[in-house]
């Protein structure tokens, strides 16, 4: 019983040399089997005891790495990541040349978000076993996670030098090139991964992300279509990423407060509202604009991001006053709106602006060729699509 207590309380107790090594390895194997049985019966505490006992009995046996792995898995299942890490650290103290311990320790660090520690563990695994593709690939992932892209590229190419048909290495290389902004190289690597494995769903997803970063939304949507046949969750997620990255547009607009946005050249200002029949009067009107996606409220409600001007005829419509000379009676509308109210639920903005009457009371206007332009951003920081940042009343084109 005293010996068992030592095994339970000290993970790597090494007994005196007079004990028979094979005997302890046999006992360790039995403890390992009991631990597996306990784990299958959801007796996690019992499994921990048996795995610890198996490691303590024969820390350098062929089955010791399995016992450490099972022990760490149980700890993770219990939410005890620090204990799982400690198990591998203690295993390394007993068997410091076992590269699998460093590899699995790196994986634990990686999952815990400790990327620098993971990189260090992977580096040691490669040093101990430089012919292991798994070690080299993991080191590449460690470099990738810490932004050392050239170093990551080198490791993934090492894997490919060992096996030119390794789809995972091409995939990781594609990830690396995307992070580096080398989109053509990324696409080539990912296409190679998919040529090797046409069912490599995450490669389609990564390819879609590359096309998004390269601003090629049509090709990104092709990856959505392909994923819809294989993995609907990834397909939906990629479509979400496309939606997020797509530049916003003004998709529609309509008048509020009785503003006539179709009044052509020479329209009497006084006809827009009775209040404007008085010389020198000024009246506020409003337009409602609908955006294609969620916008940044602060940006939309910043009046300096809006501009009201006369159409120049260079973009979507004929010029103001149909290009004819502007009469002396024509009134000037302030280029900045009075205020804006943004509704995030409907993705709309109510823009209030002013129209003045001239001092003689005979002012004229061409509301049909007024242009409302917005130069702000959406909720994700994307600038407006310049092909959809303006609205013109007569054409209803944005």
C-alpha positions as CSV (number, residue, x, y, z in Angstrom):
1,X,0.0,0.0,0.0
2,X,2.9,2.4,0.8
3,X,4.4,1.8,-2.6
4,X,1.1,2.5,-4.3
5,X,0.8,5.8,-2.4
6,X,4.2,6.8,-3.8
7,X,3.1,6.0,-7.3
8,X,-0.1,8.0,-6.9
9,X,1.5,11.1,-5.3
10,X,4.7,11.3,-7.4
11,X,4.1,11.1,-11.2
12,X,7.6,9.9,-12.0
13,X,8.9,8.0,-9.0
14,X,11.8,5.7,-10.0
15,X,12.4,2.8,-7.7
16,X,15.7,1.3,-6.7
17,X,17.7,-0.6,-9.2
18,X,17.2,-4.0,-7.5
19,X,13.5,-4.2,-8.7
20,X,13.0,-6.1,-11.9
21,X,12.3,-3.7,-14.8
22,X,10.1,-6.1,-16.8
23,X,8.0,-6.7,-13.7
24,X,7.3,-3.0,-13.3
25,X,6.5,-2.6,-17.0
26,X,4.0,-5.5,-16.7
27,X,2.4,-3.7,-13.8
28,X,2.4,-0.4,-15.7
29,X,0.7,-2.1,-18.7
30,X,-2.1,-3.4,-16.4
31,X,-2.5,0.1,-14.8
32,X,-2.7,1.6,-18.3
33,X,-5.5,-0.9,-19.2
34,X,-7.4,-0.1,-16.0
35,X,-7.1,3.6,-16.7
36,X,-8.6,3.1,-20.2
37,X,-11.4,1.1,-18.8
38,X,-12.1,3.7,-16.1
39,X,-12.1,6.5,-18.8
40,X,-14.6,4.5,-20.9
41,X,-16.9,4.3,-17.9
42,X,-16.5,8.1,-17.3
43,X,-14.6,7.5,-14.1
44,X,-12.2,10.3,-14.8
45,X,-10.6,10.5,-11.4
46,X,-10.1,6.8,-11.4
47,X,-8.5,7.0,-14.9
48,X,-6.2,9.8,-13.7
49,X,-5.0,7.6,-10.8
50,X,-4.3,4.6,-13.0
51,X,-2.5,6.6,-15.7
52,X,-0.3,8.3,-13.1
53,X,0.4,4.9,-11.7
54,X,1.3,3.5,-15.1
55,X,3.8,6.4,-15.7
56,X,5.3,6.1,-12.3
57,X,5.9,2.4,-12.6
58,X,7.7,2.5,-16.0
59,X,8.3,6.1,-17.1
60,X,10.6,5.0,-19.9
61,X,8.6,2.1,-21.2
62,X,7.1,1.9,-24.7
63,X,3.6,2.6,-23.3
64,X,4.6,5.6,-21.1
65,X,3.9,8.1,-23.9
66,X,0.4,6.7,-24.3
67,X,-0.2,7.0,-20.6
68,X,1.0,10.6,-20.6
69,X,-1.2,11.3,-23.6
70,X,-4.3,9.7,-22.0
71,X,-3.6,11.5,-18.7
72,X,-3.3,14.9,-20.5
73,X,-6.5,14.2,-22.5
74,X,-8.4,13.5,-19.2
75,X,-7.1,16.6,-17.7
76,X,-8.2,18.6,-20.7
77,X,-11.6,17.0,-20.5
78,X,-11.8,18.1,-16.9
79,X,-10.8,21.6,-17.9
80,X,-7.4,21.3,-16.2
81,X,-5.1,22.5,-19.0
82,X,-2.4,23.5,-16.6
83,X,-2.3,20.0,-15.1
84,X,-2.1,18.6,-18.7
85,X,0.8,20.8,-19.4
86,X,2.5,19.9,-16.1
87,X,2.1,16.2,-17.0
88,X,4.2,16.7,-20.2
89,X,6.7,18.8,-18.4
90,X,7.3,16.1,-15.8
91,X,7.5,13.5,-18.6
92,X,10.2,15.6,-20.3
93,X,12.2,15.7,-17.0
94,X,12.3,11.9,-17.0
95,X,12.7,11.4,-20.8
96,X,14.1,14.6,-22.2
97,X,14.9,13.1,-25.7
98,X,11.3,12.0,-26.4
99,X,10.2,14.4,-29.2
100,X,6.6,13.3,-28.9
101,X,6.4,14.9,-25.5
102,X,7.6,18.2,-26.9
103,X,5.2,17.9,-29.8
104,X,2.2,17.2,-27.6
105,X,3.2,19.9,-25.1
106,X,3.3,22.3,-28.0
107,X,-0.2,21.3,-29.1
108,X,-1.4,22.0,-25.5
109,X,0.2,25.5,-25.6
110,X,-1.2,26.1,-29.0
111,X,-4.7,25.3,-27.9
112,X,-4.3,27.4,-24.8
113,X,-3.3,30.4,-27.0
114,X,0.3,30.4,-25.7
115,X,1.7,30.7,-29.2
116,X,5.3,31.6,-28.3
117,X,5.5,28.7,-25.9
118,X,4.1,26.4,-28.5
119,X,6.7,27.5,-31.0
120,X,9.5,26.8,-28.5
121,X,8.1,23.3,-27.8
122,X,7.8,22.5,-31.6
123,X,11.3,23.8,-32.2
124,X,12.7,21.4,-29.6
125,X,10.6,18.5,-31.1
126,X,12.2,19.2,-34.5
127,X,15.6,19.4,-33.0
128,X,15.2,16.0,-31.4
129,X,13.6,14.5,-34.5
130,X,14.2,16.5,-37.7
131,X,12.9,13.8,-40.0
132,X,9.3,13.9,-38.5
133,X,6.9,15.6,-40.9
134,X,4.5,16.1,-38.1
135,X,7.1,17.9,-36.0
136,X,8.1,20.1,-38.9
137,X,4.5,20.9,-39.9
138,X,3.7,21.8,-36.3
139,X,6.6,24.1,-36.1
140,X,5.4,25.8,-39.3
141,X,2.0,26.3,-37.7
142,X,3.8,27.7,-34.7
143,X,5.6,30.2,-36.9
144,X,2.4,31.0,-38.7
145,X,0.5,31.8,-35.5
146,X,3.2,34.2,-34.3
147,X,3.4,36.0,-37.7
148,X,6.7,34.7,-38.8
149,X,5.5,33.9,-42.2
150,X,8.8,33.4,-44.0
151,X,9.9,30.9,-41.4
152,X,6.5,29.1,-41.7
153,X,6.9,29.0,-45.5
154,X,10.3,27.3,-45.0
155,X,8.9,24.6,-42.7
156,X,5.9,23.8,-45.0
157,X,8.2,23.5,-48.0
158,X,10.4,21.1,-46.0
159,X,7.3,18.9,-45.5
160,X,6.6,19.0,-49.2
161,X,10.2,18.1,-50.0
162,X,9.6,14.9,-48.0
163,X,6.2,14.3,-49.6
164,X,5.1,16.3,-52.7
165,X,1.6,15.0,-52.4
166,X,0.9,16.3,-48.9
167,X,-2.3,18.2,-49.2
168,X,-2.1,19.6,-45.7
169,X,1.3,21.1,-46.4
170,X,0.0,22.8,-49.5
171,X,-3.0,24.0,-47.5
172,X,-0.8,25.5,-44.8
173,X,1.4,27.1,-47.4
174,X,-1.7,28.7,-48.9
175,X,-2.7,30.0,-45.5
176,X,0.8,31.5,-45.1
177,X,0.8,33.2,-48.5
178,X,-2.6,34.7,-47.8
179,X,-1.2,36.2,-44.5
180,X,1.8,37.5,-46.5
181,X,-0.6,39.2,-49.0
182,X,0.8,36.9,-51.8
183,X,-2.7,36.0,-53.1
184,X,-1.6,34.4,-56.4
185,X,0.8,32.1,-54.6
186,X,-1.9,31.3,-52.1
187,X,-4.4,30.4,-54.8
188,X,-1.8,28.2,-56.5
189,X,-1.0,26.3,-53.3
190,X,-4.6,25.8,-52.3
191,X,-5.5,24.7,-55.8
192,X,-2.7,22.1,-55.5
193,X,-4.2,20.9,-52.2
194,X,-7.6,20.5,-53.8
195,X,-6.1,18.7,-56.8
196,X,-4.7,16.1,-54.3
197,X,-7.8,16.0,-52.2
198,X,-11.0,17.3,-53.8
199,X,-12.9,16.8,-50.5
200,X,-10.6,19.0,-48.6
201,X,-13.4,21.3,-47.4
202,X,-11.2,23.7,-45.3
203,X,-9.1,24.3,-48.4
204,X,-12.2,25.6,-50.3
205,X,-12.9,27.8,-47.3
206,X,-9.3,29.1,-47.2
207,X,-9.4,29.7,-50.9
208,X,-12.6,31.7,-50.5
209,X,-10.9,33.8,-47.8
210,X,-8.0,34.4,-50.2
211,X,-10.3,35.6,-52.9
212,X,-12.1,37.9,-50.4
213,X,-8.7,39.4,-49.4
214,X,-7.9,39.8,-53.1
215,X,-11.3,41.6,-53.6
216,X,-12.5,38.9,-56.1
217,X,-15.9,38.3,-54.6
218,X,-17.2,36.4,-57.7
219,X,-14.5,33.7,-57.2
220,X,-15.1,33.7,-53.4
221,X,-18.8,33.0,-54.1
222,X,-17.8,30.0,-56.3
223,X,-16.1,28.5,-53.2
224,X,-19.4,29.1,-51.3
225,X,-21.2,27.1,-54.0
226,X,-18.7,24.3,-53.8
227,X,-18.8,24.2,-50.0
228,X,-22.6,24.1,-50.1
229,X,-22.3,20.6,-51.6
230,X,-19.9,19.4,-48.9
231,X,-20.1,21.4,-45.7
232,X,-23.1,23.7,-45.2
233,X,-21.7,25.2,-42.0
234,X,-18.5,26.3,-43.7
235,X,-20.4,27.5,-46.7
236,X,-22.6,29.7,-44.4
237,X,-19.5,31.0,-42.6
238,X,-17.7,31.8,-45.9
239,X,-20.8,33.7,-47.1
240,X,-20.8,35.6,-43.8
241,X,-17.2,36.6,-44.4
242,X,-18.1,37.7,-47.9
243,X,-20.9,39.8,-46.5
244,X,-18.6,41.4,-43.9
245,X,-15.9,42.2,-46.5
246,X,-18.2,43.5,-49.2
247,X,-18.2,47.3,-49.5
248,X,-21.4,49.0,-48.6
249,X,-23.7,50.7,-51.1
250,X,-26.7,53.0,-51.0
251,X,-29.4,50.7,-52.5
252,X,-32.4,53.0,-52.5
253,X,-33.7,56.3,-51.4
254,X,-37.0,58.1,-51.1
255,X,-38.3,61.5,-50.0
256,X,-39.7,62.3,-46.6
257,X,-41.6,65.4,-45.4
258,X,-43.1,66.0,-48.9
259,X,-39.9,66.8,-50.6
260,X,-40.4,66.5,-54.4
261,X,-37.1,64.9,-55.7
262,X,-38.4,64.7,-59.3
263,X,-38.8,68.5,-59.9
264,X,-36.9,69.4,-63.1
265,X,-35.0,72.4,-64.2
266,X,-36.6,75.8,-63.6
267,X,-38.9,74.6,-60.8
268,X,-40.1,77.4,-58.5
269,X,-38.7,77.0,-55.0
270,X,-42.0,78.3,-53.7
271,X,-43.7,75.2,-55.2
272,X,-41.8,72.8,-52.9
273,X,-43.6,74.1,-49.8
274,X,-45.8,77.1,-49.0
275,X,-43.3,78.3,-46.4
276,X,-40.8,79.0,-49.2
277,X,-43.1,81.6,-50.8
278,X,-41.7,84.2,-48.4
279,X,-38.5,85.9,-49.7
280,X,-35.4,84.8,-47.8
281,X,-37.3,81.9,-46.2
282,X,-35.6,78.5,-45.5
283,X,-37.2,75.1,-45.1
284,X,-35.9,71.8,-44.0
285,X,-36.6,68.6,-46.0
286,X,-35.6,65.0,-45.5
287,X,-34.5,62.0,-47.6
288,X,-34.4,58.4,-46.4
289,X,-31.5,56.2,-47.7
290,X,-31.2,52.4,-47.4
291,X,-27.8,50.8,-47.2
292,X,-26.9,47.4,-48.4
293,X,-25.5,46.3,-45.0
294,X,-25.0,47.3,-41.4
295,X,-23.3,50.7,-41.1
296,X,-21.2,52.4,-38.5
297,X,-23.7,54.7,-36.8
298,X,-21.1,57.3,-35.9
299,X,-19.9,57.5,-39.4
300,X,-23.4,57.8,-40.9
301,X,-24.4,60.5,-38.5
302,X,-21.3,62.6,-39.1
303,X,-22.6,65.3,-41.4
304,X,-19.1,65.9,-42.8
305,X,-19.3,62.4,-44.5
306,X,-22.3,63.6,-46.6
307,X,-22.3,66.0,-49.5
308,X,-25.2,67.5,-51.4
309,X,-24.3,68.9,-54.8
310,X,-25.4,69.6,-58.3
311,X,-25.0,66.6,-60.8
312,X,-22.1,67.1,-63.1
313,X,-23.2,64.4,-65.5
314,X,-20.0,62.4,-65.2
315,X,-21.3,59.4,-63.2
316,X,-25.0,58.3,-63.4
317,X,-27.1,61.1,-64.8
318,X,-27.4,64.2,-66.9
319,X,-25.9,67.3,-65.5
320,X,-27.8,69.8,-63.3
321,X,-30.2,72.0,-65.3
322,X,-29.6,69.5,-68.2
323,X,-26.3,71.3,-68.8
324,X,-27.9,74.6,-69.7
325,X,-26.6,77.9,-68.2
326,X,-27.6,78.2,-64.6
327,X,-30.1,81.2,-64.2
328,X,-29.5,84.0,-61.8
329,X,-32.6,82.9,-59.8
330,X,-31.1,79.5,-59.0
331,X,-30.8,79.0,-55.3
332,X,-27.7,77.3,-53.6
333,X,-28.4,74.4,-51.3
334,X,-25.9,74.0,-48.3
335,X,-23.6,71.1,-49.2
336,X,-23.8,69.7,-45.7
337,X,-27.0,68.3,-44.3
338,X,-28.6,69.7,-41.1
339,X,-28.6,66.4,-39.3
340,X,-28.8,62.6,-39.8
341,X,-30.5,59.9,-37.9
342,X,-29.3,56.3,-38.5
343,X,-31.6,53.3,-37.7
344,X,-29.4,50.2,-37.3
345,X,-32.4,47.8,-37.4
346,X,-33.5,48.9,-40.9
347,X,-30.0,50.0,-42.0
348,X,-31.4,53.4,-43.1
349,X,-30.5,57.0,-42.6
350,X,-32.9,60.0,-42.5
351,X,-31.0,62.9,-43.9
352,X,-32.4,66.4,-43.2
353,X,-31.2,69.3,-45.3
354,X,-32.1,72.9,-46.0
355,X,-33.5,74.6,-49.1
356,X,-33.5,78.4,-49.1
357,X,-35.6,81.0,-51.0
358,X,-33.8,83.9,-52.5
359,X,-34.2,87.5,-51.4
360,X,-36.6,88.3,-54.3
361,X,-38.8,85.3,-53.7
362,X,-38.5,84.0,-57.2
363,X,-35.9,81.3,-56.7
364,X,-35.6,78.3,-58.9
365,X,-34.1,74.8,-58.5
366,X,-33.6,71.4,-60.2
367,X,-34.2,68.9,-57.5
368,X,-34.2,66.0,-60.0
369,X,-30.4,66.5,-60.5
370,X,-29.3,66.9,-56.9
371,X,-26.8,64.3,-55.8
372,X,-26.6,63.0,-52.3
373,X,-23.2,61.4,-51.6
374,X,-21.9,59.5,-48.6
375,X,-18.2,58.7,-47.9
376,X,-18.3,57.0,-44.6
377,X,-17.9,53.4,-43.5
378,X,-19.8,50.3,-42.6
379,X,-19.8,48.5,-39.2
380,X,-16.7,46.5,-40.2
381,X,-14.7,49.5,-41.4
382,X,-15.2,49.1,-45.1
383,X,-15.3,52.2,-47.2
384,X,-18.2,52.8,-49.6
385,X,-18.3,51.1,-52.9
386,X,-17.7,54.1,-55.2
387,X,-20.1,52.7,-57.7
388,X,-22.9,53.0,-55.1
389,X,-22.1,55.9,-52.9
390,X,-24.4,58.4,-54.6
391,X,-28.1,58.8,-55.1
392,X,-29.8,60.9,-57.7
393,X,-33.5,61.5,-57.7
394,X,-34.4,61.6,-61.4
395,X,-32.6,58.4,-62.3
396,X,-33.1,56.6,-58.9
397,X,-29.6,55.3,-59.6
398,X,-27.1,54.9,-56.8
